[in-house]
Amino acid sequence: MPFQLEAAFSSAFVLYLLRVISPSLLQDDAWCNNIQHVLDKMITDGSLVAPLRKVELSQLEHVMAALNPEKCKPPPSVSGDTR
């Protein structure tokens, strides 16, 4: 199945945003591996732009990781005691 680079890139871009804005909308992060595989295949097939898009998504992931609410939550209390 052929993939169009810009469609794959824009879809991944939106998913990275959703991961931060509303993580409950995403069931898992399998899409991360999928987009990496798609971009790697395009690079192998000779796409000149795919490596750039892969770097851009990597940079976006790095920036969004700083905004990830999961990383900002305080650790859960070990004690379940409510006295």
Secondary structure, DSSP 4 states (H G I P E B T S, - for coil): ----HHHHHHHHHHHHHHHHH-GGG-S-SHHHHHHHHHHHHHHHTT-SSHHHHHHHHHHHHHHHHHH-HHHHSPPPPS-----
